[in-house]
Amino acid sequence: MNNYLKKLQLRHRRIDRLIDTSKSAGKQEEVKALKRIRLQIKDRITELQPGRQSVPQ
């Protein structure tokens, strides 16, 4: 599980860099899609972090 969490964190950082690169290239649709993916990954990271309780929605 810890290894999976680290992979998610790495993927999140990579997407951050892609978003920054895409913004400067003027690719708004790609940026929107990447931000959605980044948010999904961030939510999953939060769920998996030790000591975190998921809040029912």
N, C-alpha and C positions, 0 to 999 in steps of 0.2 A: 504494500500500500504506500509506503514512504517513497519508494522508487517511482510509483505512478504519480504521486503528488509532485515530485521533482520534475518529471516529464511535462506535466501540465504547466508548471511554473515557467519552464524553459519555453514551451510553446507560446505562452502568454507574452513573454518578453520578445520573442521573434515576431509575433503579430504586431506588437507595439512598434517595432522597427519598420515593419512593412507599411503600417499606417502612416508613419512619419514620411517614408519615402514616397508613398502614393499621394499624400497631400501636396508635396512639392511638385509632383508630376501632373496635378490637376485631375485626378481620377476619382471623382466624387462617389460614383456608384460602388467602385471597388472599396473605397474607404468605409462606406456605410456597411457593406457586407462584412468587412474585416472587424469593424467595431461590434457587430452583432455576435460574431464568433468569439471575439475577445471577452465579451460580457458573459457568454455561456461558459467559457473556460474559467473565468474569475468566479462565477457562482459555484462551479464544481470544486474549485480549489477551496473556497470557503466552507463548503460542505464537508470536505475531507480533512481539514486541518484539525489536529488534536485539540480538545477542549472547546470546540465549537459545537453549538447545538443548532440544528436547522430550525428555522421558524416556519410554522405552517402558514400557507398562503390561502 
